[in-house]
Amino acid sequence: MTTRKIVVGAHYGLRDWLAQRFTAVTMAVYTLVLLGWLVALPELTYGTWAGMFASTWMKVLSLLALLSLAWHAWVGVRDIFMDYIKPTGLRFFLLIATIVALAGYALWAIMILWSV
């Protein structure tokens, strides 16, 4: 007789593991590009900083890093809640609150980024 393990809850597995790695690499590349740009600048003023973020490629790269940060945070926080918050109602509330907060932060950052 074989027993089957029924997987419920957070979608543990390869997909989440890959998501964490992909988003981490994306954020690391963004950080290196940003640091390289800042080191190459002769002086750091508001004008050079605003000019850097005014270019379309930097906005797109920043948007990709922002979305990677939100996705990375979601997978990590969701897994923590699924592992350590046992009451279903509380866990559901915390998951919804996290989604709302991360979506709000991402939208706010996008508004700031595209207003430059």
N, C-alpha and C positions, 0 to 999 in steps of 0.2 A: 504494500500500500504506500503510495507516495502522498506527501503532503504538499499542498500549494501555499505559497506565501502570497497573500493578497496585499498589494501595495495601494495604500490610500494616503491622502493628504498631499503634501508638497511633492512635486514631480521630481523626486530624487533621481539622479542618474547622470548619464553621459551628457545630455543636453545642458543641464545646469552647470556641470563641471566645465564644459566647453564655453558656455556663456561667460562664466567668471574669468576664464583665461583670456578669451577674446576681448572682453571689456577692459581687463587689466592691461593688456598689451596696447590697446587703443589709447588708454589714458597715459601710459608710459611714453608712447611715441609723441603724443601731444605735449607732454611735459618737456621732452627733449627738444622738440621744435621751438617751443616757447622760450626755453632757456638759451638755446642757440641764437635765437633772434635777439634776445635781451643782451647777450654777451657781445654780439656784433654791433649793437648800437653804440655810437660815440657818446651819447648822453641820453639819460632817460628823463623825458619831460612829458607833460600831459599831451602835447602835440604828437610826439613820436609814439606814445602809447595808443592814442586815439587813431593815429594813422595806421598803426599795425592792425588794429581791429576793424578798420574801414575797408580793407581789401576783402573781396568776396571769398577768396580761398581760405583766409584766416577765419572768416565767419563760418564757413562750411566745416572746417576742421574743428573749430570751437563747438559748433553744434553737435558734431559727431562725438566729441569728448564729453559733452554735457549729457547726451542721451546714453552714452556708455556708462557714465557715472550713475545715472538714475537706474539703469538696468542692473548694474553691478550691486548697487545698494538694495534694490528690490529682492534679488535672488538671495543675498546674504541675510537680510532682515527676515524674509519669509522663512528661510530655513531655520533661523534661530527661534522664531515664534512657533513653528511646527514642532521643533524639538523640545522646547521648554515651557510653553504655555499650554497647559492641558485642558482647562475649561474651554469648551468649544465657542461659547458666546463671547468670551473675552478675547480669544484668539481671532475670531471673525472681526470683532470691532477693531482690534489693533491692526489687522491686515488691511481693512478698509481705510483706517486713518493713515496708514503708511502710504497706500496708493494715492490718496487725496493729497497728502503732504508732498510726495515726490512729484506728482503731476503739477501741483502748484509751483513748486520750486523750479521745475523744468520750464514751465510756461513763463514764469517771471524772468528767468535767465534768458530765454529766447527773446522776450520783449526788449530786454536791456541790450542784448547782443545785436539785434537787428535795428535798434534805434541809433546806433553809432553812425 
